[in-house]
């Protein structure tokens, strides 16, 4: 691996570039699916190739190839070089990269049982066990549509640049995706999409007890259909469960605080941002709100130790005590904004350019027990999980529809309510938070961004939080 990357770097240096980097990927994985109890064709992924990026006269050029011969590498370097030269005519301001420490490191996610040792038959057996526990006699509800998927991947990457960085990283991830549609005569239909995912080996999935996990989710759908009353539509207090807190943090904090969005470079592809470059220090919420993005959370779905520009990863504080504290940066945006990169450049494949991405975005815990969040609410709703969400391109106006939700009366959780709707602005939401729970939980997701699309594995999460006097009902 090192020899191929070194050859690409030397080939670029011989052309007199200001900077060059090369990134070799060897990716493998599988997707095993059971639809209504019937196995689908297994998806097997195997890809290897090298990405090359060069900086020439203030313009960046990118190229990739899956032919790892020296001749093909030289050709890819030449394409990247000529792309940069041609792009110079379109660059209004010369591109610079922030000065970062040259790193030399090896890292990998730990696995007690390698995913390479798990057969397709074993994965199908797990899905069949889940399916068996979804029968109407077990979950007490009809599930006319059931999709169960086990996803796994191992990515082996080697990165080097002309500044002396040499980094080898291996990440192994396992995920379980389930989509359940429940129907009750006279009560209608609802759907649950769930996603578990962690970095590590097969043992991570076994610890979830997937058959029980999915069965409990299915049984809850039946309970909602049979028992839930219409949700109230008025101003009241809300308690949001960890899952809802997580999607809020991801969509209305993580995305708008990506520096490429803030600088307008994602407008045509992934949207804009209400945040402006001079909003560091701007109050957006109460002092109870602190949101971070941290790639180094152990066993997290978005785990990595170094990004695709060779920058060491660490915790990035986005909102601190209600005040915008920082943005997600790569080396290009960091140079433009006069700061250092915080290691947010990610690429999901050798043929994708690294762009600013989240990893694991969550709200930090507070001082409240779950019961304390509820007991001080005279009338409100507890939205434990969500069914759908929408947010505008600037990440300012947003809408969340609850799935499992309950009425709170005089500090007690009482009846189940159906489809509570929260429509609110980003500052309106964070400025309504008056209490934050102690226990942080996470959900896995695949975050889409870029053109061509890059679906990156992430976690979002946080503790339960309480919002005072917000309008419920849309």
PyMOL commands that set and color helices and strands:
alter all, ss='L'
color gray80, all
select helices_A, chain A and resi 2-13+70-90+115-117+120-132+136-139+202-208+210-227+242-254+259-262+277-279+331-337+370-375+426-430
alter helices_A, ss='H'
color red, helices_A
select strands_A, chain A and resi 19-35+38-39+43-56+59-65+104-108+142-161+166-184+188-199+229-230+235-240+291-294+315-320+323-324+345-346+355-356+360-363+379-383+386-391+397-402+405-409+412-418+421-425+433-436+441-449+454-462+465-471
alter strands_A, ss='S'
color yellow, strands_A
deselect
rebuild
show_as cartoon
